[in-house]
Structures are given as structure tokens and as C-alpha cells.
Amino acid sequence: MIRHNSNLNLSYFNKNVKNVSELHSELKDLRKLKNVEFILNRPAKNNRGKRKRNFYWQLARKEYENFIIRVPELTLPLYNPTNIKEIEEKILGLAYAKNLDYRNLELLRKYDYGRDDGIRKEMIRGWTIYAESYVDDVRDSMTFYFGERGEERWEMFIPNETRFDKSYMKKQVRKFREMRKLLELYKSVVFVTLTLDPKYHKTMKEADEYLRKMKNLLITRIKTKRPEKKAQKFSYLSDYDQANKGIRPKYNENYFRYISTTETQTENMFNLHYHFMMSFNPPDNSEDVNEKIWSLLEHWFKSSWDYKWGKYKVGTVRVELVQEKISHKTGEPYSLVRYYEHGILHIERYEGSLEYYLLKYLYKGFAYKDGDLTVNANNVRLWVANARTFDGTRVYNWRKKNNLPPPRDLIVPIKNNSKKFDLEENTELEITWHYGGRFSAYEIGTLKGKYREENLDASVLERIYRRMASILDAG
């Protein structure tokens, strides 16, 4: 039987066929195993919502949600030091009574109640310790299943994978490249960096949620129709001046698509960034619309985001036009980057293709130590916040909206599954799998994948039988 604490996500093969489910490991997709069917003796829906979380993640998440990093009442430009104790008692007795513990209060005092951004670095350092403990806790451990098919017996060992593993980074880069290809982000993108001003937010989670909310609002405004009434009111102004007033520039909303990555900056002060790779070009890239509207978009984005320009006071924004060019001398690609800073146009050149330029922002989310992936300020925050490394336009919907054929990578051949659920006919092909517990590499060596029982060492089999016996004895 699959136990409730087996840490698995389950989903039905077919809603009309009961007790037959597709088995997914939280850490490994088992569908890729060939010639294997998974039969569960319990409806999968009973296990939904039962996912266990690692102890160290729960501790970090609690701090992420409840730890106060700024007290607005005490971070005003001027305050009376004699009233600090009175305000502290008010804070402890009212709004923050259930969240503000002794350590939180000590750090707030140390970092001037949030006026000093060092308290954010202190939080990141604490999360890094939790993340490293988490990796040490799950590293080199295997989830074990034993299967039966007639009189045959199989053993399967699936290694754990975390977002701090090198394999996870490679998988994210591969998905990024595939998504860029399917969205046809080729030779030209509008690269937008959106930053958050952290001084308005009391907790890390509050800042994260606000940044995500405003990012979604910006995407929604891009996708909606141009405000004709406002444009007509200022029709006597040029397109550039209209964009300066916050009127969306003219472009085709149907062609808009994007990929976004997140970054946590901790060098000078804790801050959050969104890096957007946007394009408004037609799918066939027949004309560079991005170049035509780039300077207009810069003013419009600032009116929607920059606290010095617009009404939302989110943070700052920087809009770049990145184009891939070919060197006439060497024939090698390079990226030409243009942006405005304080009203002055800057032009920079970077060696390498457009993809190489964009990928460096994805790589910022990862760090290496002795050739292995490890934790850093960015990926540990994504781990605590349970957030994706990158996101973007849904490929299928975008292609369908523009009447484009499905990309080759998304075409799935139709298979004849008529015999998949005929249990009586296919019993000789099926393996009934049971959860058998977890093992460390210290106990069973470096076993990975599926084995016949006779192919395993006797000492390993003895440890397996002992572990299974303890599970069965526990009920």
C-alpha cells in the first residue's frame, strides 16, 4: 500500500476508471519509466493535500511570513526617542502581538526598527542556514519502492532532487531555452527590469506579494486595449509625449509575449527584481516593432511603476532594447543594448548571442561551490517563498490566439490506450508497486533506478527487509 507519509503526488489516469492512477514522485517523474504500470489499491483523491514539508522549510517559512523587518511608526524622518518604549509596548500589545517575538524585537532595535536594511541581510543569512540544513537532511537519500509481477520481484530506488542541485539548474535552463524558442523570441526583445522599494513593507512576504501583484497588474494593462478616450484627450501631443503622460503606446497586443525571472539583491540592501524579456514583434519576426515602440514604452512603464514618476510608488524601472547583431569582421553574434539613464542614451555591446545575454539573468539565481550547485541569496528566497525560477506567457494559448500551428515540441502523437485499463488482459505486463520507505546512500550505496531482486547484494536485501518489516509492524 502507498502510505500517507510516502510524500507522493497522485493523479488519475482516467476519471472513469477507479483505483488506477498514474504515480508521480514529488522528486522524480515516474512516467518516463518504460513498460511499467502503477496500480494503487486506494483512490488517489484520498491522498491529495497530504504533502509533507521539510522541517527546515517550515521554520524558514514561518519567519518569512511573520518576522517584522520594518516598523513604519518608528521609521519616520523624525521621531522622539523618548517615546520609543511607549511605541514598542503599543506594538507588542496590538498589531504585532502574535508575531513579534523576543528575537524579532532585538533585531529591530539593533537595526533601528527597519531604517537600517541590514535586518534583511540577517534574515537571508538565517534562511541560508535553514536551506543548508535542509540539503544536508535530504542529500543522498533514496525513496524505495518494491514491485511484484507474478512471482517476479523488483526494487526501485529514486534519488531526491532539490532546487539546490545542479540537475535542477540544468533542467531550468533547458526549459528556458525551449520556452524562448516556442514563443519565438528571436533577434530582438524589450528587456525590462522592475525593482521594488522595500521601505514600504513590514515583512518579506508582504514585499514579495506586493511585487507579484503589481507585476500582474502591469501585464494586464499591457494586454488590455489602448485607452482611446485618454488618447483622444491628448491627441494634439506626439506619441512620445502621450507615453510620457502614461498613455499606452500603439502596438499589437496579440503579439505580446514575455518570459520573466526573479532576482534577490543583497549586496547593498535587500531588494527584489523582476527581469522581463518582452516582445511585440509579429510571430514571423518580419519587422522590428520592439525598436519602434521601445522609447515610448520606457516612459509608459515608468508612469506605471516608478515612484518618482507615477502614482503607484512601487520602485524603479529600466527599459532596454536588446538586439542580436552579426559582426562583419568575425561573423560571430553579439548583443547591442540601448537604454536611457537620466535622459541620456547609452549604447553597450556584449559578445555572444541574444540567448547568452538573457541566460545570464537566469544564472544569477544559482551559485556554484566546487563545481556543485549550492544555496545563495536568490535561490534560497525562491525556496522559502515556494516561487518559480522563471515564468511567462502560456505557449499554447499564445500560438492559438495568433492562429499559429502547434510547435513540434508540443505535438503529442495519439496512442492507442484501449488496453491500458484492461487489467485482466494485461496482468502479465503490470507491476504493482508499494512504498517501502527511505534509505540513505550510507545504507545501500549508490543504487539508482530499477533492479531485479537477484541483482542486489545480500547485505542490501537484508537492510531492505528490515526496513519493510518495521513499516509493516507500524501498521
C-alpha positions as CSV (number, residue, x, y, z in Angstrom):
1,M,0.0,0.0,0.0
2,I,1.0,3.6,-0.6
3,R,1.3,5.1,2.9
4,H,0.1,8.7,3.6
5,N,3.6,9.7,4.5
6,S,5.1,8.5,1.3
7,N,5.5,12.1,0.1
8,L,3.8,11.4,-3.3
9,N,1.5,13.4,-5.6
10,L,-1.1,11.2,-7.3
11,S,-3.4,11.9,-10.2
12,Y,-5.9,9.7,-12.1
13,F,-5.1,8.0,-15.4
14,N,-8.8,8.2,-16.2
15,K,-11.6,9.6,-14.1
16,N,-14.0,6.8,-15.2
17,V,-11.7,4.0,-14.0
18,K,-11.3,3.8,-10.2
19,N,-8.3,2.7,-8.3
20,V,-5.9,3.0,-11.3
21,S,-3.7,6.0,-11.1
22,E,-0.5,7.5,-12.5
23,L,2.1,7.7,-9.9
24,H,4.3,10.8,-9.6
25,S,7.1,11.2,-7.1
26,E,7.5,14.6,-5.6
27,L,11.1,14.5,-6.7
28,K,11.0,12.4,-9.9
29,D,8.5,11.9,-12.7
30,L,8.0,8.1,-12.9
31,R,6.1,8.3,-16.2
32,K,9.4,8.1,-18.1
33,L,10.0,4.6,-16.9
34,K,9.2,2.3,-19.9
35,N,6.9,-0.7,-19.8
36,V,5.7,-0.1,-16.2
37,E,2.1,0.4,-15.0
38,F,1.4,1.6,-11.5
39,I,-1.6,0.1,-9.7
40,L,-2.8,1.6,-6.5
41,N,-5.2,-0.1,-4.2
42,R,-6.5,3.1,-2.8
43,P,-8.3,6.1,-4.6
44,A,-5.7,8.8,-5.3
45,K,-8.1,11.6,-4.2
46,N,-7.8,10.5,-0.6
47,N,-4.1,11.4,-0.6
48,R,-4.4,14.9,-2.1
49,G,-3.4,17.8,0.2
50,K,-1.3,15.4,2.3
51,R,2.1,16.5,1.1
52,K,4.6,16.8,3.9
53,R,7.0,19.7,4.2
54,N,10.5,19.5,5.4
55,F,11.1,20.7,9.0
56,Y,13.7,23.3,8.0
57,W,11.5,24.8,5.2
58,Q,8.6,25.1,7.8
59,L,10.9,27.1,10.1
60,A,12.1,29.4,7.4
61,R,8.6,29.9,6.0
62,K,7.4,30.9,9.5
63,E,10.0,33.6,9.7
64,Y,9.2,34.7,6.1
65,E,5.6,35.2,6.9
66,N,5.8,36.6,10.4
67,F,9.1,38.3,11.0
68,I,8.8,42.1,11.1
69,I,11.6,43.8,9.2
70,R,10.3,47.4,9.4
71,V,8.1,49.3,11.8
72,P,6.6,52.3,9.9
73,E,5.7,54.1,13.2
74,L,9.4,54.2,14.1
75,T,10.9,54.8,10.6
76,L,9.5,58.3,10.0
77,P,12.0,61.0,9.2
78,L,11.8,62.4,12.7
79,Y,10.7,60.7,15.8
80,N,11.0,61.4,19.5
81,P,13.4,58.8,21.2
82,T,11.7,59.3,24.5
83,N,8.5,57.7,23.0
84,I,10.2,54.6,21.7
85,K,9.4,52.4,24.7
86,E,5.8,53.6,24.7
87,I,5.5,52.7,21.0
88,E,7.2,49.4,21.5
89,E,4.7,48.5,24.1
90,K,1.9,49.5,21.8
91,I,3.3,47.4,19.0
92,L,3.7,44.4,21.3
93,G,0.2,44.8,22.7
94,L,-1.6,45.5,19.4
95,A,-0.9,44.7,15.8
96,Y,2.2,42.6,16.2
97,A,1.4,40.8,19.5
98,K,1.0,37.4,17.9
99,N,4.0,37.7,15.5
100,L,6.7,39.8,17.2
101,D,8.9,37.5,19.4
102,Y,11.9,38.5,21.5
103,R,14.5,37.8,18.8
104,N,12.5,39.9,16.3
105,L,12.3,42.8,18.8
106,E,16.1,42.6,19.5
107,L,16.9,42.7,15.7
108,L,14.5,45.6,15.2
109,R,16.3,47.5,18.0
110,K,19.7,46.6,16.6
111,Y,18.8,47.8,13.1
112,D,16.9,50.9,14.1
113,Y,13.4,49.4,13.6
114,G,14.0,48.9,9.9
115,R,15.7,52.1,9.0
116,D,18.9,50.1,8.6
117,D,18.4,47.5,5.8
118,G,20.9,45.1,7.5
119,I,18.0,43.3,9.1
120,R,17.0,42.0,5.7
121,K,20.5,40.6,5.3
122,E,20.2,39.0,8.7
123,M,17.1,37.2,7.6
124,I,18.7,36.0,4.4
125,R,21.6,34.6,6.4
126,G,19.2,32.7,8.6
127,W,17.3,31.3,5.7
128,T,20.6,30.2,4.1
129,I,21.4,28.2,7.3
130,Y,18.0,26.6,7.1
131,A,18.4,25.8,3.4
132,E,21.8,24.2,4.0
133,S,20.4,22.1,6.8
134,Y,17.6,21.0,4.5
135,V,20.0,19.9,1.8
136,D,22.1,18.0,4.3
137,D,18.9,16.4,5.6
138,V,17.7,15.1,2.3
139,R,21.0,14.6,0.4
140,D,22.0,11.1,-0.6
141,S,18.7,9.7,0.4
142,M,16.6,7.4,-1.8
143,T,12.8,6.7,-1.9
144,F,12.4,3.0,-2.1
145,Y,9.5,1.0,-3.8
146,F,9.1,-2.7,-4.2
147,G,7.1,-4.2,-7.0
148,E,5.6,-7.5,-7.8
149,R,4.6,-9.1,-11.2
150,G,3.6,-12.7,-10.8
151,E,6.4,-14.4,-9.0
152,E,8.9,-11.8,-10.0
153,R,10.1,-9.1,-7.6
154,W,11.5,-5.7,-8.4
155,E,13.2,-3.0,-6.3
156,M,13.3,0.7,-7.4
157,F,15.4,3.5,-5.8
158,I,14.6,7.1,-6.7
159,P,17.1,9.8,-5.6
160,N,15.9,13.1,-4.1
161,E,16.4,16.2,-6.1
162,T,16.1,19.7,-4.6
163,R,16.2,23.1,-6.3
164,F,19.8,23.5,-5.0
165,D,21.0,20.6,-7.1
166,K,23.0,21.1,-10.3
167,S,20.5,18.9,-12.2
168,Y,17.7,21.3,-11.2
169,M,19.6,24.2,-12.7
170,K,20.2,22.3,-15.9
171,K,16.5,21.5,-16.2
172,Q,15.5,25.1,-15.7
173,V,18.0,26.3,-18.4
174,R,16.7,23.7,-20.8
175,K,13.0,24.8,-20.1
176,F,14.0,28.4,-20.5
177,R,15.6,27.8,-23.9
178,E,12.6,25.7,-25.1
179,M,10.1,28.3,-24.0
180,R,12.1,31.1,-25.7
181,K,12.1,29.1,-28.9
182,L,8.3,28.3,-28.7
183,L,7.4,31.9,-28.1
184,E,9.7,32.9,-31.0
185,L,11.7,35.5,-29.0
186,Y,14.4,35.6,-31.7
187,K,16.6,38.6,-32.6
188,S,15.1,41.5,-30.6
189,V,13.5,41.9,-27.1
190,V,12.5,44.7,-24.8
191,F,14.3,43.9,-21.6
192,V,12.6,45.4,-18.6
193,T,14.0,45.4,-15.0
194,L,11.4,46.2,-12.4
195,T,12.6,46.8,-8.8
196,L,10.8,47.1,-5.5
197,D,11.3,49.8,-3.0
198,P,11.4,47.7,0.3
199,K,10.8,50.6,2.7
200,Y,7.0,50.4,2.4
201,H,6.7,46.8,3.6
202,K,6.7,45.3,7.1
203,T,7.6,41.6,6.2
204,M,9.4,39.8,3.5
205,K,6.3,38.0,2.4
206,E,4.4,41.3,2.2
207,A,7.0,42.7,-0.2
208,D,7.0,39.6,-2.3
209,E,3.2,39.5,-2.7
210,Y,3.1,43.2,-3.5
211,L,5.7,42.9,-6.2
212,R,3.9,39.9,-7.7
213,K,0.6,41.8,-7.6
214,M,2.0,44.9,-9.3
215,K,3.8,42.8,-11.9
216,N,0.5,41.1,-12.7
217,L,-1.3,44.4,-12.9
218,L,1.3,45.7,-15.4
219,I,0.9,42.6,-17.6
220,T,-2.8,43.0,-17.5
221,R,-2.5,46.6,-18.6
222,I,-0.3,45.7,-21.5
223,K,-2.8,43.0,-22.7
224,T,-5.9,45.3,-22.4
225,K,-7.0,47.6,-25.2
226,R,-5.5,51.1,-25.5
227,P,-7.4,53.8,-23.6
228,E,-8.8,55.6,-26.6
229,K,-10.6,58.3,-24.5
230,K,-7.5,59.3,-22.7
231,A,-5.5,59.3,-26.0
232,Q,-8.2,61.5,-27.7
233,K,-8.0,64.0,-24.9
234,F,-4.3,64.4,-25.6
235,S,-4.5,63.8,-29.3
236,Y,-2.6,67.1,-30.0
237,L,0.5,65.6,-28.3
238,S,3.0,63.4,-30.1
239,D,3.2,59.7,-29.3
240,Y,6.3,60.3,-27.2
241,D,4.6,63.0,-25.1
242,Q,1.5,60.8,-24.7
243,A,3.6,57.9,-23.4
244,N,5.2,60.4,-21.0
245,K,1.7,61.1,-19.6
246,G,1.0,57.4,-19.1
247,I,-0.9,56.6,-22.3
248,R,0.0,53.2,-23.7
249,P,1.9,53.4,-27.0
250,K,0.3,51.8,-30.1
251,Y,1.2,48.2,-30.6
252,N,-0.5,44.9,-31.4
253,E,-1.5,43.3,-28.1
254,N,-2.0,39.9,-29.8
255,Y,1.7,39.6,-30.4
256,F,2.8,40.5,-26.9
257,R,4.6,37.7,-25.0
258,Y,7.2,37.5,-22.3
259,I,9.5,35.5,-20.0
260,S,10.3,36.8,-16.5
261,T,12.9,35.8,-14.0
262,T,13.2,36.9,-10.4
263,E,16.4,38.1,-8.5
264,T,17.2,38.9,-4.9
265,Q,19.8,41.6,-4.5
266,T,21.6,41.7,-1.1
267,E,24.9,43.5,-1.9
268,N,23.8,46.9,-0.7
269,M,20.3,46.3,0.6
270,F,17.7,43.7,0.4
271,N,15.7,44.3,-2.8
272,L,13.6,42.3,-5.3
273,H,13.8,42.5,-9.1
274,Y,11.8,41.2,-12.0
275,H,13.6,40.8,-15.2
276,F,11.3,40.7,-18.2
277,M,12.1,39.6,-21.8
278,M,9.2,41.1,-23.8
279,S,8.5,41.2,-27.5
280,F,5.7,42.8,-29.5
281,N,7.1,41.6,-32.9
282,P,4.9,39.5,-35.2
283,P,5.5,35.8,-34.8
284,D,7.4,35.6,-38.0
285,N,9.7,38.4,-36.8
286,S,9.1,40.2,-40.1
287,E,9.6,43.7,-38.6
288,D,11.2,45.0,-35.5
289,V,8.2,46.5,-33.7
290,N,10.2,46.4,-30.5
291,E,12.6,49.1,-31.8
292,K,9.7,51.3,-32.9
293,I,8.0,51.4,-29.5
294,W,11.0,50.9,-27.2
295,S,11.5,54.6,-26.1
296,L,7.7,55.1,-25.8
297,L,7.4,52.0,-23.6
298,E,10.1,53.3,-21.3
299,H,8.1,56.4,-20.5
300,W,4.9,54.4,-20.1
301,F,6.4,51.8,-17.9
302,K,7.9,54.5,-15.7
303,S,4.5,56.2,-15.3
304,S,3.0,52.8,-14.3
305,W,5.8,51.8,-11.8
306,D,8.5,54.3,-11.0
307,Y,7.7,56.0,-7.7
308,K,9.4,59.2,-9.0
309,W,7.1,59.3,-12.0
310,G,3.8,57.6,-11.3
311,K,1.1,57.2,-8.7
312,Y,1.8,53.6,-7.6
313,K,5.2,54.2,-6.0
314,V,6.4,50.6,-6.5
315,G,10.1,51.1,-7.2
316,T,12.2,51.9,-10.2
317,V,12.2,50.6,-13.8
318,R,14.7,50.3,-16.5
319,V,13.8,49.5,-20.1
320,E,16.4,48.3,-22.6
321,L,16.2,47.3,-26.2
322,V,18.4,44.2,-26.8
323,Q,19.1,43.2,-30.4
324,E,21.3,40.4,-31.8
325,K,23.7,41.5,-34.5
326,I,26.4,39.8,-36.5
327,S,29.9,41.1,-36.6
328,H,31.0,41.8,-40.2
329,K,34.6,41.1,-39.3
330,T,34.3,37.8,-37.4
331,G,30.8,36.6,-38.4
332,E,30.1,36.0,-34.7
333,P,26.9,37.2,-33.0
334,Y,26.9,40.0,-30.4
335,S,24.1,41.8,-28.4
336,L,23.6,45.5,-28.8
337,V,21.9,47.0,-25.7
338,R,20.3,50.5,-25.7
339,Y,18.8,52.3,-22.7
340,Y,18.1,55.8,-21.3
341,E,19.5,56.9,-18.0
342,H,18.8,60.4,-16.7
343,G,17.6,61.3,-20.2
344,I,20.9,60.2,-21.8
345,L,21.0,57.4,-24.3
346,H,23.5,54.7,-23.5
347,I,24.6,52.0,-26.1
348,E,26.6,49.0,-24.9
349,R,27.9,45.9,-26.8
350,Y,28.1,42.4,-25.3
351,E,29.8,39.5,-27.0
352,G,27.6,36.4,-27.6
353,S,24.1,35.8,-28.9
354,L,20.8,37.2,-27.5
355,E,20.1,34.0,-25.7
356,Y,23.5,34.2,-24.0
357,Y,22.7,37.7,-22.8
358,L,19.3,36.6,-21.4
359,L,20.5,33.5,-19.8
360,K,22.9,35.4,-17.6
361,Y,20.0,36.7,-15.6
362,L,18.7,33.2,-15.1
363,Y,22.1,32.0,-14.0
364,K,22.1,34.8,-11.3
365,G,19.7,32.6,-9.4
366,F,22.2,29.9,-9.0
367,A,25.6,29.7,-7.4
368,Y,28.5,27.2,-7.6
369,K,30.8,25.8,-5.0
370,D,33.5,23.3,-6.0
371,G,31.6,22.6,-9.2
372,D,28.3,21.8,-7.4
373,L,25.2,23.9,-7.1
374,T,24.7,25.4,-3.6
375,V,22.4,27.9,-1.9
376,N,22.7,31.6,-2.4
377,A,20.5,34.6,-1.5
378,N,18.4,34.3,-4.6
379,N,17.5,30.6,-4.8
380,V,17.1,30.4,-1.0
381,R,14.4,33.1,-1.2
382,L,12.7,31.3,-4.0
383,W,12.8,28.1,-1.9
384,V,11.3,29.8,1.1
385,A,8.7,31.7,-0.9
386,N,7.8,28.5,-2.9
387,A,8.3,30.5,-6.1
388,R,9.3,29.6,-9.6
389,T,12.7,30.4,-11.1
390,F,11.0,31.9,-14.1
391,D,7.6,32.2,-15.7
392,G,6.0,33.6,-18.8
393,T,3.3,33.5,-21.5
394,R,1.5,30.2,-21.9
395,V,2.8,28.9,-25.2
396,Y,-0.2,27.0,-26.4
397,N,-2.7,29.9,-25.7
398,W,-0.4,32.4,-27.4
399,R,0.1,30.3,-30.5
400,K,-3.7,29.5,-30.7
401,K,-4.6,33.2,-30.3
402,N,-2.3,34.1,-33.3
403,N,-3.6,31.2,-35.4
404,L,-0.1,29.5,-35.3
405,P,0.3,25.7,-35.7
406,P,1.4,23.8,-32.6
407,P,5.2,23.8,-32.3
408,R,6.8,20.5,-33.0
409,D,7.8,20.1,-29.4
410,L,4.2,20.2,-28.2
411,I,2.8,17.7,-30.7
412,V,1.9,14.5,-28.9
413,P,1.2,11.5,-31.1
414,I,-2.1,9.8,-30.3
415,K,-1.6,6.4,-28.7
416,N,-4.0,3.5,-28.5
417,N,-4.6,3.2,-24.8
418,S,-7.5,0.8,-25.1
419,K,-5.6,-1.9,-23.3
420,K,-4.1,0.3,-20.6
421,F,-7.1,-0.2,-18.3
422,D,-7.9,-3.8,-19.2
423,L,-6.4,-5.2,-16.1
424,E,-7.4,-8.8,-16.7
425,E,-5.7,-8.9,-20.1
426,N,-2.5,-7.0,-19.1
427,T,-1.7,-8.6,-15.8
428,E,1.5,-10.2,-17.2
429,L,2.8,-6.7,-18.1
430,E,1.9,-4.8,-14.9
431,I,3.9,-4.3,-11.8
432,T,2.1,-3.5,-8.6
433,W,4.3,-1.0,-6.7
434,H,4.3,-0.4,-2.9
435,Y,6.0,2.3,-0.9
436,G,8.9,0.8,1.0
437,G,10.4,3.7,2.9
438,R,13.6,5.8,2.6
439,F,17.2,4.8,2.6
440,S,20.4,6.8,2.8
441,A,23.3,6.2,0.4
442,Y,25.3,5.1,3.5
443,E,22.9,2.2,3.9
444,I,22.5,1.0,0.3
445,G,25.4,2.6,-1.6
446,T,24.7,4.4,-4.8
447,L,21.8,2.4,-6.1
448,K,19.5,4.2,-8.5
449,G,16.7,3.0,-10.8
450,K,15.0,-0.4,-11.1
451,Y,16.6,-3.8,-10.1
452,R,15.6,-7.4,-10.1
453,E,15.9,-8.9,-6.6
454,E,18.6,-11.3,-7.6
455,N,20.8,-8.4,-8.9
456,L,21.1,-6.9,-5.5
457,D,23.7,-7.6,-2.9
458,A,22.6,-9.8,0.0
459,S,23.5,-7.1,2.6
460,V,21.4,-4.6,0.8
461,L,18.5,-7.0,0.7
462,E,18.8,-7.6,4.4
463,R,18.5,-3.9,5.1
464,I,15.5,-3.6,2.8
465,Y,13.7,-6.5,4.5
466,R,14.4,-5.0,8.0
467,R,13.0,-1.6,6.8
468,M,9.9,-3.2,5.3
469,A,9.3,-5.2,8.4
470,S,9.5,-2.1,10.6
471,I,6.9,-0.4,8.3
472,L,4.6,-3.4,8.3
473,D,4.9,-3.6,12.1
474,A,4.0,0.0,12.4
475,G,0.7,-0.7,10.6
